[in-house]
Amino acid sequence: MGWYIERTTGHHIYAHPTKPGKIPVGKHGAKEVPPGTEKKILKLAGLR
């Protein structure tokens, strides 16, 4: 099992069945994610 969208507001809120916390990811379409935001998302996901 992996990450799934738990809910959608102004952001997609991702959750994982075995990892704590939730990851908010903006719905920006073609916009790039700023480096600091990317680093925080990867850290929250346990990938960094």
PDB file of N, H, CA, C and O in Angstrom:
ATOM      1  N   MET A   1       0.844  -1.185   0.000  1.00  0.00           N
ATOM      2  CA  MET A   1       0.000   0.000   0.000  1.00  0.00           C
ATOM      3  C   MET A   1       0.878   1.233   0.000  1.00  0.00           C
ATOM      4  O   MET A   1       1.997   1.221   0.513  1.00  0.00           O
ATOM      5  N   GLY A   2       0.359   2.285  -0.578  1.00  0.00           N
ATOM      6  H   GLY A   2      -0.550   2.294  -0.995  1.00  0.00           H
ATOM      7  CA  GLY A   2       1.126   3.512  -0.640  1.00  0.00           C
ATOM      8  C   GLY A   2       0.297   4.719  -0.238  1.00  0.00           C
ATOM      9  O   GLY A   2      -0.735   4.595   0.421  1.00  0.00           O
ATOM     10  N   TRP A   3       0.762   5.873  -0.643  1.00  0.00           N
ATOM     11  H   TRP A   3       1.600   5.974  -1.179  1.00  0.00           H
ATOM     12  CA  TRP A   3       0.082   7.124  -0.328  1.00  0.00           C
ATOM     13  C   TRP A   3      -1.220   7.217  -1.111  1.00  0.00           C
ATOM     14  O   TRP A   3      -1.308   6.739  -2.242  1.00  0.00           O
ATOM     15  N   TYR A   4      -2.227   7.832  -0.508  1.00  0.00           N
ATOM     16  H   TYR A   4      -2.156   8.220   0.411  1.00  0.00           H
ATOM     17  CA  TYR A   4      -3.517   8.034  -1.167  1.00  0.00           C
ATOM     18  C   TYR A   4      -4.046   9.412  -0.782  1.00  0.00           C
ATOM     19  O   TYR A   4      -3.663   9.964   0.248  1.00  0.00           O
ATOM     20  N   ILE A   5      -4.925   9.961  -1.610  1.00  0.00           N
ATOM     21  H   ILE A   5      -5.237   9.512  -2.448  1.00  0.00           H
ATOM     22  CA  ILE A   5      -5.528  11.260  -1.313  1.00  0.00           C
ATOM     23  C   ILE A   5      -6.632  11.033  -0.292  1.00  0.00           C
ATOM     24  O   ILE A   5      -7.624  10.356  -0.563  1.00  0.00           O
ATOM     25  N   GLU A   6      -6.436  11.618   0.899  1.00  0.00           N
ATOM     26  H   GLU A   6      -5.631  12.168   1.119  1.00  0.00           H
ATOM     27  CA  GLU A   6      -7.434  11.476   1.956  1.00  0.00           C
ATOM     28  C   GLU A   6      -8.585  12.457   1.744  1.00  0.00           C
ATOM     29  O   GLU A   6      -9.755  12.116   1.919  1.00  0.00           O
ATOM     30  N   ARG A   7      -8.223  13.683   1.365  1.00  0.00           N
ATOM     31  H   ARG A   7      -7.273  13.960   1.223  1.00  0.00           H
ATOM     32  CA  ARG A   7      -9.263  14.673   1.057  1.00  0.00           C
ATOM     33  C   ARG A   7      -8.674  15.739   0.140  1.00  0.00           C
ATOM     34  O   ARG A   7      -7.457  15.858  -0.006  1.00  0.00           O
ATOM     35  N   THR A   8      -9.558  16.501  -0.465  1.00  0.00           N
ATOM     36  H   THR A   8     -10.546  16.405  -0.347  1.00  0.00           H
ATOM     37  CA  THR A   8      -9.140  17.562  -1.365  1.00  0.00           C
ATOM     38  C   THR A   8      -9.811  18.852  -0.928  1.00  0.00           C
ATOM     39  O   THR A   8     -11.037  18.938  -0.868  1.00  0.00           O
ATOM     40  N   THR A   9      -8.999  19.853  -0.625  1.00  0.00           N
ATOM     41  H   THR A   9      -8.003  19.783  -0.673  1.00  0.00           H
ATOM     42  CA  THR A   9      -9.495  21.188  -0.304  1.00  0.00           C
ATOM     43  C   THR A   9      -8.792  22.106  -1.293  1.00  0.00           C
ATOM     44  O   THR A   9      -8.891  21.883  -2.500  1.00  0.00           O
ATOM     45  N   GLY A  10      -8.090  23.124  -0.826  1.00  0.00           N
ATOM     46  H   GLY A  10      -8.010  23.305   0.154  1.00  0.00           H
ATOM     47  CA  GLY A  10      -7.242  23.925  -1.700  1.00  0.00           C
ATOM     48  C   GLY A  10      -5.990  23.151  -2.052  1.00  0.00           C
ATOM     49  O   GLY A  10      -5.254  23.523  -2.966  1.00  0.00           O
ATOM     50  N   HIS A  11      -5.750  22.067  -1.318  1.00  0.00           N
ATOM     51  H   HIS A  11      -6.348  21.765  -0.576  1.00  0.00           H
ATOM     52  CA  HIS A  11      -4.607  21.180  -1.511  1.00  0.00           C
ATOM     53  C   HIS A  11      -5.108  19.745  -1.555  1.00  0.00           C
ATOM     54  O   HIS A  11      -6.222  19.449  -1.122  1.00  0.00           O
ATOM     55  N   HIS A  12      -4.282  18.870  -2.076  1.00  0.00           N
ATOM     56  H   HIS A  12      -3.377  19.110  -2.428  1.00  0.00           H
ATOM     57  CA  HIS A  12      -4.543  17.441  -1.934  1.00  0.00           C
ATOM     58  C   HIS A  12      -3.876  17.041  -0.614  1.00  0.00           C
ATOM     59  O   HIS A  12      -2.707  17.358  -0.394  1.00  0.00           O
ATOM     60  N   ILE A  13      -4.599  16.359   0.255  1.00  0.00           N
ATOM     61  H   ILE A  13      -5.549  16.102   0.077  1.00  0.00           H
ATOM     62  CA  ILE A  13      -4.050  15.902   1.519  1.00  0.00           C
ATOM     63  C   ILE A  13      -3.801  14.402   1.400  1.00  0.00           C
ATOM     64  O   ILE A  13      -4.737  13.608   1.313  1.00  0.00           O
ATOM     65  N   TYR A  14      -2.515  14.027   1.398  1.00  0.00           N
ATOM     66  H   TYR A  14      -1.754  14.672   1.468  1.00  0.00           H
ATOM     67  CA  TYR A  14      -2.130  12.626   1.246  1.00  0.00           C
ATOM     68  C   TYR A  14      -1.914  11.996   2.616  1.00  0.00           C
ATOM     69  O   TYR A  14      -1.419  12.647   3.536  1.00  0.00           O
ATOM     70  N   ALA A  15      -2.284  10.738   2.746  1.00  0.00           N
ATOM     71  H   ALA A  15      -2.687  10.209   1.998  1.00  0.00           H
ATOM     72  CA  ALA A  15      -2.071   9.975   3.969  1.00  0.00           C
ATOM     73  C   ALA A  15      -1.495   8.618   3.589  1.00  0.00           C
ATOM     74  O   ALA A  15      -1.592   8.188   2.439  1.00  0.00           O
ATOM     75  N   HIS A  16      -0.904   7.959   4.555  1.00  0.00           N
ATOM     76  H   HIS A  16      -0.825   8.308   5.489  1.00  0.00           H
ATOM     77  CA  HIS A  16      -0.321   6.639   4.341  1.00  0.00           C
ATOM     78  C   HIS A  16      -0.819   5.728   5.446  1.00  0.00           C
ATOM     79  O   HIS A  16      -0.868   6.147   6.603  1.00  0.00           O
ATOM     80  N   PRO A  17      -1.190   4.493   5.129  1.00  0.00           N
ATOM     81  CA  PRO A  17      -1.751   3.613   6.151  1.00  0.00           C
ATOM     82  C   PRO A  17      -0.782   3.241   7.277  1.00  0.00           C
ATOM     83  O   PRO A  17      -1.232   2.911   8.375  1.00  0.00           O
ATOM     84  N   THR A  18       0.536   3.285   7.037  1.00  0.00           N
ATOM     85  H   THR A  18       0.900   3.553   6.146  1.00  0.00           H
ATOM     86  CA  THR A  18       1.474   2.879   8.090  1.00  0.00           C
ATOM     87  C   THR A  18       2.395   3.993   8.560  1.00  0.00           C
ATOM     88  O   THR A  18       3.110   3.815   9.546  1.00  0.00           O
ATOM     89  N   LYS A  19       2.401   5.133   7.885  1.00  0.00           N
ATOM     90  H   LYS A  19       1.821   5.277   7.084  1.00  0.00           H
ATOM     91  CA  LYS A  19       3.273   6.238   8.286  1.00  0.00           C
ATOM     92  C   LYS A  19       2.431   7.324   8.964  1.00  0.00           C
ATOM     93  O   LYS A  19       1.307   7.589   8.536  1.00  0.00           O
ATOM     94  N   PRO A  20       2.968   7.955  10.022  1.00  0.00           N
ATOM     95  CA  PRO A  20       2.205   9.001  10.703  1.00  0.00           C
ATOM     96  C   PRO A  20       2.181  10.295   9.903  1.00  0.00           C
ATOM     97  O   PRO A  20       3.051  10.537   9.066  1.00  0.00           O
ATOM     98  N   GLY A  21       1.190  11.113  10.165  1.00  0.00           N
ATOM     99  H   GLY A  21       0.483  10.916  10.844  1.00  0.00           H
ATOM    100  CA  GLY A  21       1.115  12.429   9.559  1.00  0.00           C
ATOM    101  C   GLY A  21       0.425  12.439   8.213  1.00  0.00           C
ATOM    102  O   GLY A  21       0.112  11.397   7.637  1.00  0.00           O
ATOM    103  N   LYS A  22       0.202  13.631   7.739  1.00  0.00           N
ATOM    104  H   LYS A  22       0.456  14.477   8.207  1.00  0.00           H
ATOM    105  CA  LYS A  22      -0.440  13.856   6.450  1.00  0.00           C
ATOM    106  C   LYS A  22       0.418  14.832   5.658  1.00  0.00           C
ATOM    107  O   LYS A  22       1.089  15.681   6.244  1.00  0.00           O
ATOM    108  N   ILE A  23       0.404  14.722   4.344  1.00  0.00           N
ATOM    109  H   ILE A  23      -0.142  14.032   3.868  1.00  0.00           H
ATOM    110  CA  ILE A  23       1.214  15.562   3.477  1.00  0.00           C
ATOM    111  C   ILE A  23       0.285  16.446   2.638  1.00  0.00           C
ATOM    112  O   ILE A  23      -0.470  15.926   1.816  1.00  0.00           O
ATOM    113  N   PRO A  24       0.324  17.785   2.828  1.00  0.00           N
ATOM    114  CA  PRO A  24      -0.459  18.674   1.968  1.00  0.00           C
ATOM    115  C   PRO A  24       0.343  19.017   0.706  1.00  0.00           C
ATOM    116  O   PRO A  24       1.508  19.405   0.792  1.00  0.00           O
ATOM    117  N   VAL A  25      -0.280  18.874  -0.447  1.00  0.00           N
ATOM    118  H   VAL A  25      -1.227  18.559  -0.517  1.00  0.00           H
ATOM    119  CA  VAL A  25       0.365  19.203  -1.714  1.00  0.00           C
ATOM    120  C   VAL A  25      -0.581  20.098  -2.492  1.00  0.00           C
ATOM    121  O   VAL A  25      -1.724  19.721  -2.749  1.00  0.00           O
ATOM    122  N   GLY A  26      -0.116  21.278  -2.869  1.00  0.00           N
ATOM    123  H   GLY A  26       0.813  21.584  -2.660  1.00  0.00           H
ATOM    124  CA  GLY A  26      -0.943  22.241  -3.584  1.00  0.00           C
ATOM    125  C   GLY A  26      -1.342  21.757  -4.961  1.00  0.00           C
ATOM    126  O   GLY A  26      -0.636  20.969  -5.591  1.00  0.00           O
ATOM    127  N   LYS A  27      -2.483  22.238  -5.417  1.00  0.00           N
ATOM    128  H   LYS A  27      -3.056  22.878  -4.906  1.00  0.00           H
ATOM    129  CA  LYS A  27      -2.957  21.895  -6.760  1.00  0.00           C
ATOM    130  C   LYS A  27      -2.564  23.030  -7.706  1.00  0.00           C
ATOM    131  O   LYS A  27      -3.380  23.897  -8.018  1.00  0.00           O
ATOM    132  N   HIS A  28      -1.314  23.018  -8.157  1.00  0.00           N
ATOM    133  H   HIS A  28      -0.651  22.314  -7.904  1.00  0.00           H
ATOM    134  CA  HIS A  28      -0.795  24.114  -8.963  1.00  0.00           C
ATOM    135  C   HIS A  28      -0.737  23.827 -10.451  1.00  0.00           C
ATOM    136  O   HIS A  28      -0.445  24.719 -11.248  1.00  0.00           O
ATOM    137  N   GLY A  29      -1.008  22.619 -10.821  1.00  0.00           N
ATOM    138  H   GLY A  29      -1.245  21.895 -10.173  1.00  0.00           H
ATOM    139  CA  GLY A  29      -0.931  22.298 -12.239  1.00  0.00           C
ATOM    140  C   GLY A  29       0.493  22.354 -12.745  1.00  0.00           C
ATOM    141  O   GLY A  29       1.331  21.552 -12.334  1.00  0.00           O
ATOM    142  N   ALA A  30       0.777  23.294 -13.634  1.00  0.00           N
ATOM    143  H   ALA A  30       0.097  23.946 -13.968  1.00  0.00           H
ATOM    144  CA  ALA A  30       2.075  23.360 -14.286  1.00  0.00           C
ATOM    145  C   ALA A  30       3.116  24.139 -13.473  1.00  0.00           C
ATOM    146  O   ALA A  30       4.277  24.191 -13.879  1.00  0.00           O
ATOM    147  N   LYS A  31       2.739  24.745 -12.338  1.00  0.00           N
ATOM    148  H   LYS A  31       1.796  24.703 -12.008  1.00  0.00           H
ATOM    149  CA  LYS A  31       3.706  25.508 -11.543  1.00  0.00           C
ATOM    150  C   LYS A  31       4.691  24.573 -10.858  1.00  0.00           C
ATOM    151  O   LYS A  31       4.340  23.460 -10.467  1.00  0.00           O
ATOM    152  N   GLU A  32       5.927  25.038 -10.718  1.00  0.00           N
ATOM    153  H   GLU A  32       6.213  25.942 -11.036  1.00  0.00           H
ATOM    154  CA  GLU A  32       6.944  24.262 -10.017  1.00  0.00           C
ATOM    155  C   GLU A  32       6.786  24.446  -8.515  1.00  0.00           C
ATOM    156  O   GLU A  32       6.388  25.512  -8.045  1.00  0.00           O
ATOM    157  N   VAL A  33       7.099  23.403  -7.779  1.00  0.00           N
ATOM    158  H   VAL A  33       7.422  22.537  -8.161  1.00  0.00           H
ATOM    159  CA  VAL A  33       7.074  23.469  -6.327  1.00  0.00           C
ATOM    160  C   VAL A  33       8.378  24.108  -5.874  1.00  0.00           C
ATOM    161  O   VAL A  33       9.447  23.677  -6.306  1.00  0.00           O
ATOM    162  N   PRO A  34       8.320  25.135  -5.006  1.00  0.00           N
ATOM    163  CA  PRO A  34       9.557  25.753  -4.527  1.00  0.00           C
ATOM    164  C   PRO A  34      10.448  24.736  -3.808  1.00  0.00           C
ATOM    165  O   PRO A  34       9.936  23.805  -3.185  1.00  0.00           O
ATOM    166  N   PRO A  35      11.775  24.901  -3.887  1.00  0.00           N
ATOM    167  CA  PRO A  35      12.702  23.931  -3.293  1.00  0.00           C
ATOM    168  C   PRO A  35      12.451  23.661  -1.804  1.00  0.00           C
ATOM    169  O   PRO A  35      12.533  22.511  -1.371  1.00  0.00           O
ATOM    170  N   GLY A  36      12.154  24.680  -1.027  1.00  0.00           N
ATOM    171  H   GLY A  36      12.087  25.614  -1.379  1.00  0.00           H
ATOM    172  CA  GLY A  36      11.897  24.497   0.396  1.00  0.00           C
ATOM    173  C   GLY A  36      10.659  23.664   0.653  1.00  0.00           C
ATOM    174  O   GLY A  36      10.636  22.834   1.561  1.00  0.00           O
ATOM    175  N   THR A  37       9.623  23.887  -0.154  1.00  0.00           N
ATOM    176  H   THR A  37       9.641  24.562  -0.892  1.00  0.00           H
ATOM    177  CA  THR A  37       8.377  23.124  -0.031  1.00  0.00           C
ATOM    178  C   THR A  37       8.619  21.674  -0.411  1.00  0.00           C
ATOM    179  O   THR A  37       8.130  20.758   0.251  1.00  0.00           O
ATOM    180  N   GLU A  38       9.375  21.470  -1.478  1.00  0.00           N
ATOM    181  H   GLU A  38       9.772  22.214  -2.016  1.00  0.00           H
ATOM    182  CA  GLU A  38       9.700  20.104  -1.906  1.00  0.00           C
ATOM    183  C   GLU A  38      10.463  19.359  -0.810  1.00  0.00           C
ATOM    184  O   GLU A  38      10.175  18.197  -0.526  1.00  0.00           O
ATOM    185  N   LYS A  39      11.434  20.031  -0.198  1.00  0.00           N
ATOM    186  H   LYS A  39      11.668  20.976  -0.429  1.00  0.00           H
ATOM    187  CA  LYS A  39      12.231  19.419   0.859  1.00  0.00           C
ATOM    188  C   LYS A  39      11.337  19.031   2.045  1.00  0.00           C
ATOM    189  O   LYS A  39      11.489  17.949   2.610  1.00  0.00           O
ATOM    190  N   LYS A  40      10.415  19.911   2.414  1.00  0.00           N
ATOM    191  H   LYS A  40      10.292  20.791   1.954  1.00  0.00           H
ATOM    192  CA  LYS A  40       9.505  19.639   3.538  1.00  0.00           C
ATOM    193  C   LYS A  40       8.586  18.454   3.225  1.00  0.00           C
ATOM    194  O   LYS A  40       8.361  17.607   4.089  1.00  0.00           O
ATOM    195  N   ILE A  41       8.057  18.386   2.010  1.00  0.00           N
ATOM    196  H   ILE A  41       8.240  19.075   1.309  1.00  0.00           H
ATOM    197  CA  ILE A  41       7.181  17.282   1.610  1.00  0.00           C
ATOM    198  C   ILE A  41       7.946  15.956   1.681  1.00  0.00           C
ATOM    199  O   ILE A  41       7.434  14.973   2.218  1.00  0.00           O
ATOM    200  N   LEU A  42       9.164  15.927   1.142  1.00  0.00           N
ATOM    201  H   LEU A  42       9.579  16.725   0.706  1.00  0.00           H
ATOM    202  CA  LEU A  42       9.974  14.702   1.168  1.00  0.00           C
ATOM    203  C   LEU A  42      10.312  14.295   2.602  1.00  0.00           C
ATOM    204  O   LEU A  42      10.326  13.104   2.916  1.00  0.00           O
ATOM    205  N   LYS A  43      10.583  15.265   3.474  1.00  0.00           N
ATOM    206  H   LYS A  43      10.572  16.232   3.219  1.00  0.00           H
ATOM    207  CA  LYS A  43      10.890  14.974   4.869  1.00  0.00           C
ATOM    208  C   LYS A  43       9.666  14.386   5.564  1.00  0.00           C
ATOM    209  O   LYS A  43       9.778  13.383   6.269  1.00  0.00           O
ATOM    210  N   LEU A  44       8.484  15.008   5.370  1.00  0.00           N
ATOM    211  H   LEU A  44       8.393  15.823   4.798  1.00  0.00           H
ATOM    212  CA  LEU A  44       7.258  14.512   5.986  1.00  0.00           C
ATOM    213  C   LEU A  44       6.910  13.102   5.498  1.00  0.00           C
ATOM    214  O   LEU A  44       6.362  12.289   6.242  1.00  0.00           O
ATOM    215  N   ALA A  45       7.241  12.835   4.232  1.00  0.00           N
ATOM    216  H   ALA A  45       7.686  13.497   3.628  1.00  0.00           H
ATOM    217  CA  ALA A  45       6.933  11.523   3.656  1.00  0.00           C
ATOM    218  C   ALA A  45       7.953  10.453   4.069  1.00  0.00           C
ATOM    219  O   ALA A  45       7.780   9.272   3.769  1.00  0.00           O
ATOM    220  N   GLY A  46       9.007  10.880   4.754  1.00  0.00           N
ATOM    221  H   GLY A  46       9.147  11.840   4.998  1.00  0.00           H
ATOM    222  CA  GLY A  46      10.034   9.929   5.170  1.00  0.00           C
ATOM    223  C   GLY A  46      10.948   9.508   4.038  1.00  0.00           C
ATOM    224  O   GLY A  46      11.558   8.440   4.087  1.00  0.00           O
ATOM    225  N   LEU A  47      11.041  10.338   3.026  1.00  0.00           N
ATOM    226  H   LEU A  47      10.545  11.205   2.985  1.00  0.00           H
ATOM    227  CA  LEU A  47      11.876  10.016   1.862  1.00  0.00           C
ATOM    228  C   LEU A  47      13.199  10.779   1.887  1.00  0.00           C
ATOM    229  O   LEU A  47      14.015  10.633   0.977  1.00  0.00           O
ATOM    230  N   ARG A  48      13.411  11.572   2.899  1.00  0.00           N
ATOM    231  H   ARG A  48      12.748  11.691   3.639  1.00  0.00           H
ATOM    232  CA  ARG A  48      14.646  12.357   3.010  1.00  0.00           C
ATOM    233  C   ARG A  48      15.054  12.453   4.438  1.00  0.00           C
ATOM    234  O   ARG A  48      16.071  13.073   4.749  1.00  0.00           O
TER     235      ARG A  48
END
